[in-house]
Amino acid sequence: MTRKQKRLTVIGAGMAFIALAAALTFYALGQQTSYFYMPADLLAKPLSQDERIRLGGLVQEGSVVRNEGTETRFAVSDSENAVEVVYTGILPDLFRENQGVVTEGRFREDGVFVADTVLAKHDETYMPREVADRLKEQGVWQEEEGN
C-alpha cells in the first residue's frame, strides 16, 4: 500500500466514524422528541399510544380529584375541549384549577392521558408560551395590563 492509499484509508475511516456518530446522535434526539398539543389538536389528529407528547392548557375547574396515595386525576382544557389526565407523583406547589399547565406523557388504550411530568406556572404572570398563544387566539386568556 502506498502512502497515498494509506492516507485515503485513514480519511475514509474517519469520515465513516463521523457519519456513524452523527446518525446515532440524530436517532437518539429523535427518540426524545415530544410534540406539543392542545386538547382541540388531539380531536383533529388521533395519536398512537406509544407516541410521547406534551399536553397543555388550563386545569379545568372542578376536575381535580386526589385519589389514595399520590395519584391525581384532572382535566386539561382549552375552554372548548378537555382531556382527562392521570398523574402519579407529587404535583408542583403552584398547581391549581384555572391555571396553566403542561403535562408530558402518553395515552392509554381507554383514551386517558398518563402524565409522567407536570409543569405548572412559576409566578403570577407566567404561562407556557405555546399555551398562552393558543388561548389568546381563542380569546380565553388575556395578559394583564402593565405586564
mmCIF file of the C-alpha atoms, coordinates in Angstrom:
data_MODEL
# 
_entry.id   MODEL 
# 
loop_
_atom_site.group_PDB 
_atom_site.id 
_atom_site.type_symbol 
_atom_site.label_atom_id 
_atom_site.label_alt_id 
_atom_site.label_comp_id 
_atom_site.label_asym_id 
_atom_site.label_entity_id 
_atom_site.label_seq_id 
_atom_site.pdbx_PDB_ins_code 
_atom_site.Cartn_x 
_atom_site.Cartn_y 
_atom_site.Cartn_z 
_atom_site.occupancy 
_atom_site.B_iso_or_equiv 
_atom_site.pdbx_formal_charge 
_atom_site.auth_seq_id 
_atom_site.auth_comp_id 
_atom_site.auth_asym_id 
_atom_site.auth_atom_id 
_atom_site.pdbx_PDB_model_num 
ATOM 1   C CA . MET A 1 1   ? 0.000   0.000  0.000  1.00 0.00 ? 1   MET A CA 1 
ATOM 2   C CA . THR A 1 2   ? 1.354   3.396  -0.926 1.00 0.00 ? 2   THR A CA 1 
ATOM 3   C CA . ARG A 1 3   ? 1.361   6.433  1.337  1.00 0.00 ? 3   ARG A CA 1 
ATOM 4   C CA . LYS A 1 4   ? -1.454  7.968  -0.677 1.00 0.00 ? 4   LYS A CA 1 
ATOM 5   C CA . GLN A 1 5   ? -3.629  4.853  -0.254 1.00 0.00 ? 5   GLN A CA 1 
ATOM 6   C CA . LYS A 1 6   ? -2.935  4.751  3.491  1.00 0.00 ? 6   LYS A CA 1 
ATOM 7   C CA . ARG A 1 7   ? -3.873  8.421  3.830  1.00 0.00 ? 7   ARG A CA 1 
ATOM 8   C CA . LEU A 1 8   ? -7.101  7.909  1.867  1.00 0.00 ? 8   LEU A CA 1 
ATOM 9   C CA . THR A 1 9   ? -7.937  4.858  4.013  1.00 0.00 ? 9   THR A CA 1 
ATOM 10  C CA . VAL A 1 10  ? -7.459  6.845  7.231  1.00 0.00 ? 10  VAL A CA 1 
ATOM 11  C CA . ILE A 1 11  ? -9.530  9.768  5.886  1.00 0.00 ? 11  ILE A CA 1 
ATOM 12  C CA . GLY A 1 12  ? -12.285 7.402  4.724  1.00 0.00 ? 12  GLY A CA 1 
ATOM 13  C CA . ALA A 1 13  ? -12.394 5.617  8.092  1.00 0.00 ? 13  ALA A CA 1 
ATOM 14  C CA . GLY A 1 14  ? -12.532 8.974  9.902  1.00 0.00 ? 14  GLY A CA 1 
ATOM 15  C CA . MET A 1 15  ? -15.406 10.185 7.730  1.00 0.00 ? 15  MET A CA 1 
ATOM 16  C CA . ALA A 1 16  ? -17.270 6.892  8.248  1.00 0.00 ? 16  ALA A CA 1 
ATOM 17  C CA . PHE A 1 17  ? -16.815 7.252  12.026 1.00 0.00 ? 17  PHE A CA 1 
ATOM 18  C CA . ILE A 1 18  ? -18.122 10.850 11.970 1.00 0.00 ? 18  ILE A CA 1 
ATOM 19  C CA . ALA A 1 19  ? -21.113 9.844  9.818  1.00 0.00 ? 19  ALA A CA 1 
ATOM 20  C CA . LEU A 1 20  ? -21.953 6.981  12.203 1.00 0.00 ? 20  LEU A CA 1 
ATOM 21  C CA . ALA A 1 21  ? -21.674 9.271  15.243 1.00 0.00 ? 21  ALA A CA 1 
ATOM 22  C CA . ALA A 1 22  ? -23.937 11.875 13.594 1.00 0.00 ? 22  ALA A CA 1 
ATOM 23  C CA . ALA A 1 23  ? -26.520 9.224  12.639 1.00 0.00 ? 23  ALA A CA 1 
ATOM 24  C CA . LEU A 1 24  ? -26.618 7.836  16.184 1.00 0.00 ? 24  LEU A CA 1 
ATOM 25  C CA . THR A 1 25  ? -26.945 11.352 17.636 1.00 0.00 ? 25  THR A CA 1 
ATOM 26  C CA . PHE A 1 26  ? -29.868 12.253 15.376 1.00 0.00 ? 26  PHE A CA 1 
ATOM 27  C CA . TYR A 1 27  ? -31.557 8.927  16.125 1.00 0.00 ? 27  TYR A CA 1 
ATOM 28  C CA . ALA A 1 28  ? -31.222 9.476  19.890 1.00 0.00 ? 28  ALA A CA 1 
ATOM 29  C CA . LEU A 1 29  ? -32.548 13.040 19.650 1.00 0.00 ? 29  LEU A CA 1 
ATOM 30  C CA . GLY A 1 30  ? -35.499 11.856 17.588 1.00 0.00 ? 30  GLY A CA 1 
ATOM 31  C CA . GLN A 1 31  ? -36.427 9.372  20.308 1.00 0.00 ? 31  GLN A CA 1 
ATOM 32  C CA . GLN A 1 32  ? -36.607 12.151 22.921 1.00 0.00 ? 32  GLN A CA 1 
ATOM 33  C CA . THR A 1 33  ? -38.856 14.452 20.898 1.00 0.00 ? 33  THR A CA 1 
ATOM 34  C CA . SER A 1 34  ? -42.250 15.215 22.396 1.00 0.00 ? 34  SER A CA 1 
ATOM 35  C CA . TYR A 1 35  ? -44.607 17.399 20.382 1.00 0.00 ? 35  TYR A CA 1 
ATOM 36  C CA . PHE A 1 36  ? -46.881 19.990 21.972 1.00 0.00 ? 36  PHE A CA 1 
ATOM 37  C CA . TYR A 1 37  ? -50.669 19.640 21.640 1.00 0.00 ? 37  TYR A CA 1 
ATOM 38  C CA . MET A 1 38  ? -53.770 21.355 22.979 1.00 0.00 ? 38  MET A CA 1 
ATOM 39  C CA . PRO A 1 39  ? -56.981 19.334 23.567 1.00 0.00 ? 39  PRO A CA 1 
ATOM 40  C CA . ALA A 1 40  ? -58.524 20.595 20.300 1.00 0.00 ? 40  ALA A CA 1 
ATOM 41  C CA . ASP A 1 41  ? -55.468 19.374 18.362 1.00 0.00 ? 41  ASP A CA 1 
ATOM 42  C CA . LEU A 1 42  ? -55.993 15.860 19.682 1.00 0.00 ? 42  LEU A CA 1 
ATOM 43  C CA . LEU A 1 43  ? -59.503 15.703 18.215 1.00 0.00 ? 43  LEU A CA 1 
ATOM 44  C CA . ALA A 1 44  ? -58.149 16.672 14.814 1.00 0.00 ? 44  ALA A CA 1 
ATOM 45  C CA . LYS A 1 45  ? -55.219 14.225 14.894 1.00 0.00 ? 45  LYS A CA 1 
ATOM 46  C CA . PRO A 1 46  ? -55.556 10.925 16.750 1.00 0.00 ? 46  PRO A CA 1 
ATOM 47  C CA . LEU A 1 47  ? -52.257 9.713  18.197 1.00 0.00 ? 47  LEU A CA 1 
ATOM 48  C CA . SER A 1 48  ? -50.816 6.267  18.746 1.00 0.00 ? 48  SER A CA 1 
ATOM 49  C CA . GLN A 1 49  ? -50.325 5.016  22.304 1.00 0.00 ? 49  GLN A CA 1 
ATOM 50  C CA . ASP A 1 50  ? -46.562 4.834  22.043 1.00 0.00 ? 50  ASP A CA 1 
ATOM 51  C CA . GLU A 1 51  ? -46.214 8.476  20.961 1.00 0.00 ? 51  GLU A CA 1 
ATOM 52  C CA . ARG A 1 52  ? -44.911 10.741 23.724 1.00 0.00 ? 52  ARG A CA 1 
ATOM 53  C CA . ILE A 1 53  ? -46.400 14.247 23.691 1.00 0.00 ? 53  ILE A CA 1 
ATOM 54  C CA . ARG A 1 54  ? -46.762 17.423 25.704 1.00 0.00 ? 54  ARG A CA 1 
ATOM 55  C CA . LEU A 1 55  ? -50.342 18.339 26.510 1.00 0.00 ? 55  LEU A CA 1 
ATOM 56  C CA . GLY A 1 56  ? -51.002 21.918 27.544 1.00 0.00 ? 56  GLY A CA 1 
ATOM 57  C CA . GLY A 1 57  ? -53.903 24.096 28.583 1.00 0.00 ? 57  GLY A CA 1 
ATOM 58  C CA . LEU A 1 58  ? -55.711 25.156 31.730 1.00 0.00 ? 58  LEU A CA 1 
ATOM 59  C CA . VAL A 1 59  ? -56.574 22.850 34.608 1.00 0.00 ? 59  VAL A CA 1 
ATOM 60  C CA . GLN A 1 60  ? -60.349 22.596 34.301 1.00 0.00 ? 60  GLN A CA 1 
ATOM 61  C CA . GLU A 1 61  ? -62.266 23.910 37.310 1.00 0.00 ? 61  GLU A CA 1 
ATOM 62  C CA . GLY A 1 62  ? -63.793 21.187 39.461 1.00 0.00 ? 62  GLY A CA 1 
ATOM 63  C CA . SER A 1 63  ? -61.833 18.410 37.767 1.00 0.00 ? 63  SER A CA 1 
ATOM 64  C CA . VAL A 1 64  ? -59.055 17.805 40.309 1.00 0.00 ? 64  VAL A CA 1 
ATOM 65  C CA . VAL A 1 65  ? -59.581 14.525 42.196 1.00 0.00 ? 65  VAL A CA 1 
ATOM 66  C CA . ARG A 1 66  ? -56.885 13.287 44.557 1.00 0.00 ? 66  ARG A CA 1 
ATOM 67  C CA . ASN A 1 67  ? -57.019 9.506  44.957 1.00 0.00 ? 67  ASN A CA 1 
ATOM 68  C CA . GLU A 1 68  ? -55.275 7.330  47.529 1.00 0.00 ? 68  GLU A CA 1 
ATOM 69  C CA . GLY A 1 69  ? -51.526 7.717  47.604 1.00 0.00 ? 69  GLY A CA 1 
ATOM 70  C CA . THR A 1 70  ? -50.100 10.247 45.187 1.00 0.00 ? 70  THR A CA 1 
ATOM 71  C CA . GLU A 1 71  ? -52.431 9.620  42.218 1.00 0.00 ? 71  GLU A CA 1 
ATOM 72  C CA . THR A 1 72  ? -54.267 12.694 40.975 1.00 0.00 ? 72  THR A CA 1 
ATOM 73  C CA . ARG A 1 73  ? -56.851 12.949 38.202 1.00 0.00 ? 73  ARG A CA 1 
ATOM 74  C CA . PHE A 1 74  ? -57.652 16.226 36.493 1.00 0.00 ? 74  PHE A CA 1 
ATOM 75  C CA . ALA A 1 75  ? -58.683 17.578 33.114 1.00 0.00 ? 75  ALA A CA 1 
ATOM 76  C CA . VAL A 1 76  ? -56.636 19.844 30.862 1.00 0.00 ? 76  VAL A CA 1 
ATOM 77  C CA . SER A 1 77  ? -58.875 22.169 28.882 1.00 0.00 ? 77  SER A CA 1 
ATOM 78  C CA . ASP A 1 78  ? -58.631 24.785 26.158 1.00 0.00 ? 78  ASP A CA 1 
ATOM 79  C CA . SER A 1 79  ? -62.108 26.089 27.121 1.00 0.00 ? 79  SER A CA 1 
ATOM 80  C CA . GLU A 1 80  ? -63.801 24.061 24.366 1.00 0.00 ? 80  GLU A CA 1 
ATOM 81  C CA . ASN A 1 81  ? -62.364 20.574 24.775 1.00 0.00 ? 81  ASN A CA 1 
ATOM 82  C CA . ALA A 1 82  ? -60.865 18.713 27.702 1.00 0.00 ? 82  ALA A CA 1 
ATOM 83  C CA . VAL A 1 83  ? -58.584 15.711 28.126 1.00 0.00 ? 83  VAL A CA 1 
ATOM 84  C CA . GLU A 1 84  ? -58.592 13.585 31.272 1.00 0.00 ? 84  GLU A CA 1 
ATOM 85  C CA . VAL A 1 85  ? -55.134 13.248 32.817 1.00 0.00 ? 85  VAL A CA 1 
ATOM 86  C CA . VAL A 1 86  ? -53.839 10.831 35.459 1.00 0.00 ? 86  VAL A CA 1 
ATOM 87  C CA . TYR A 1 87  ? -50.621 11.672 37.285 1.00 0.00 ? 87  TYR A CA 1 
ATOM 88  C CA . THR A 1 88  ? -48.903 9.664  39.993 1.00 0.00 ? 88  THR A CA 1 
ATOM 89  C CA . GLY A 1 89  ? -46.448 11.720 41.970 1.00 0.00 ? 89  GLY A CA 1 
ATOM 90  C CA . ILE A 1 90  ? -46.146 14.961 43.852 1.00 0.00 ? 90  ILE A CA 1 
ATOM 91  C CA . LEU A 1 91  ? -47.662 17.887 41.980 1.00 0.00 ? 91  LEU A CA 1 
ATOM 92  C CA . PRO A 1 92  ? -45.901 21.258 41.855 1.00 0.00 ? 92  PRO A CA 1 
ATOM 93  C CA . ASP A 1 93  ? -46.860 23.616 44.697 1.00 0.00 ? 93  ASP A CA 1 
ATOM 94  C CA . LEU A 1 94  ? -48.406 26.085 42.253 1.00 0.00 ? 94  LEU A CA 1 
ATOM 95  C CA . PHE A 1 95  ? -50.668 23.500 40.586 1.00 0.00 ? 95  PHE A CA 1 
ATOM 96  C CA . ARG A 1 96  ? -54.332 24.503 40.917 1.00 0.00 ? 96  ARG A CA 1 
ATOM 97  C CA . GLU A 1 97  ? -57.549 24.878 38.941 1.00 0.00 ? 97  GLU A CA 1 
ATOM 98  C CA . ASN A 1 98  ? -57.823 27.520 36.196 1.00 0.00 ? 98  ASN A CA 1 
ATOM 99  C CA . GLN A 1 99  ? -54.039 27.798 35.919 1.00 0.00 ? 99  GLN A CA 1 
ATOM 100 C CA . GLY A 1 100 ? -51.757 26.996 33.014 1.00 0.00 ? 100 GLY A CA 1 
ATOM 101 C CA . VAL A 1 101 ? -50.176 23.562 32.964 1.00 0.00 ? 101 VAL A CA 1 
ATOM 102 C CA . VAL A 1 102 ? -48.068 21.467 30.610 1.00 0.00 ? 102 VAL A CA 1 
ATOM 103 C CA . THR A 1 103 ? -48.009 17.696 31.075 1.00 0.00 ? 103 THR A CA 1 
ATOM 104 C CA . GLU A 1 104 ? -45.782 15.152 29.366 1.00 0.00 ? 104 GLU A CA 1 
ATOM 105 C CA . GLY A 1 105 ? -46.671 11.519 28.812 1.00 0.00 ? 105 GLY A CA 1 
ATOM 106 C CA . ARG A 1 106 ? -48.643 9.056  26.690 1.00 0.00 ? 106 ARG A CA 1 
ATOM 107 C CA . PHE A 1 107 ? -52.250 7.973  26.120 1.00 0.00 ? 107 PHE A CA 1 
ATOM 108 C CA . ARG A 1 108 ? -53.651 4.697  27.459 1.00 0.00 ? 108 ARG A CA 1 
ATOM 109 C CA . GLU A 1 109 ? -55.954 2.455  25.445 1.00 0.00 ? 109 GLU A CA 1 
ATOM 110 C CA . ASP A 1 110 ? -59.009 3.967  27.154 1.00 0.00 ? 110 ASP A CA 1 
ATOM 111 C CA . GLY A 1 111 ? -58.077 7.496  25.985 1.00 0.00 ? 111 GLY A CA 1 
ATOM 112 C CA . VAL A 1 112 ? -56.820 8.751  29.346 1.00 0.00 ? 112 VAL A CA 1 
ATOM 113 C CA . PHE A 1 113 ? -53.551 10.682 29.242 1.00 0.00 ? 113 PHE A CA 1 
ATOM 114 C CA . VAL A 1 114 ? -50.994 9.265  31.687 1.00 0.00 ? 114 VAL A CA 1 
ATOM 115 C CA . ALA A 1 115 ? -48.589 12.034 32.623 1.00 0.00 ? 115 ALA A CA 1 
ATOM 116 C CA . ASP A 1 116 ? -45.141 11.391 33.999 1.00 0.00 ? 116 ASP A CA 1 
ATOM 117 C CA . THR A 1 117 ? -44.282 15.096 34.272 1.00 0.00 ? 117 THR A CA 1 
ATOM 118 C CA . VAL A 1 118 ? -46.464 18.056 35.265 1.00 0.00 ? 118 VAL A CA 1 
ATOM 119 C CA . LEU A 1 119 ? -45.180 21.602 34.845 1.00 0.00 ? 119 LEU A CA 1 
ATOM 120 C CA . ALA A 1 120 ? -47.114 24.474 36.421 1.00 0.00 ? 120 ALA A CA 1 
ATOM 121 C CA . LYS A 1 121 ? -46.661 28.219 36.164 1.00 0.00 ? 121 LYS A CA 1 
ATOM 122 C CA . HIS A 1 122 ? -43.959 29.639 38.403 1.00 0.00 ? 122 HIS A CA 1 
ATOM 123 C CA . ASP A 1 123 ? -45.188 33.159 39.136 1.00 0.00 ? 123 ASP A CA 1 
ATOM 124 C CA . GLU A 1 124 ? -48.265 35.332 38.786 1.00 0.00 ? 124 GLU A CA 1 
ATOM 125 C CA . THR A 1 125 ? -47.694 36.268 35.133 1.00 0.00 ? 125 THR A CA 1 
ATOM 126 C CA . TYR A 1 126 ? -46.097 33.173 33.598 1.00 0.00 ? 126 TYR A CA 1 
ATOM 127 C CA . MET A 1 127 ? -47.840 30.774 31.295 1.00 0.00 ? 127 MET A CA 1 
ATOM 128 C CA . PRO A 1 128 ? -46.065 28.499 28.798 1.00 0.00 ? 128 PRO A CA 1 
ATOM 129 C CA . ARG A 1 129 ? -45.746 30.385 25.523 1.00 0.00 ? 129 ARG A CA 1 
ATOM 130 C CA . GLU A 1 130 ? -47.497 27.767 23.394 1.00 0.00 ? 130 GLU A CA 1 
ATOM 131 C CA . VAL A 1 131 ? -50.417 27.586 25.812 1.00 0.00 ? 131 VAL A CA 1 
ATOM 132 C CA . ALA A 1 132 ? -50.730 31.383 26.096 1.00 0.00 ? 132 ALA A CA 1 
ATOM 133 C CA . ASP A 1 133 ? -50.623 31.862 22.317 1.00 0.00 ? 133 ASP A CA 1 
ATOM 134 C CA . ARG A 1 134 ? -53.324 29.247 21.697 1.00 0.00 ? 134 ARG A CA 1 
ATOM 135 C CA . LEU A 1 135 ? -55.575 30.575 24.471 1.00 0.00 ? 135 LEU A CA 1 
ATOM 136 C CA . LYS A 1 136 ? -55.132 34.151 23.207 1.00 0.00 ? 136 LYS A CA 1 
ATOM 137 C CA . GLU A 1 137 ? -56.187 33.015 19.708 1.00 0.00 ? 137 GLU A CA 1 
ATOM 138 C CA . GLN A 1 138 ? -59.363 31.594 21.217 1.00 0.00 ? 138 GLN A CA 1 
ATOM 139 C CA . GLY A 1 139 ? -59.969 34.745 23.286 1.00 0.00 ? 139 GLY A CA 1 
ATOM 140 C CA . VAL A 1 140 ? -59.858 32.797 26.560 1.00 0.00 ? 140 VAL A CA 1 
ATOM 141 C CA . TRP A 1 141 ? -56.705 34.259 28.125 1.00 0.00 ? 141 TRP A CA 1 
ATOM 142 C CA . GLN A 1 142 ? -55.505 37.831 28.097 1.00 0.00 ? 142 GLN A CA 1 
ATOM 143 C CA . GLU A 1 143 ? -52.389 39.379 29.566 1.00 0.00 ? 143 GLU A CA 1 
ATOM 144 C CA . GLU A 1 144 ? -52.937 41.749 32.444 1.00 0.00 ? 144 GLU A CA 1 
ATOM 145 C CA . GLU A 1 145 ? -52.320 45.442 31.814 1.00 0.00 ? 145 GLU A CA 1 
ATOM 146 C CA . GLY A 1 146 ? -48.887 46.735 32.831 1.00 0.00 ? 146 GLY A CA 1 
ATOM 147 C CA . ASN A 1 147 ? -47.010 43.484 32.052 1.00 0.00 ? 147 ASN A CA 1 
# 
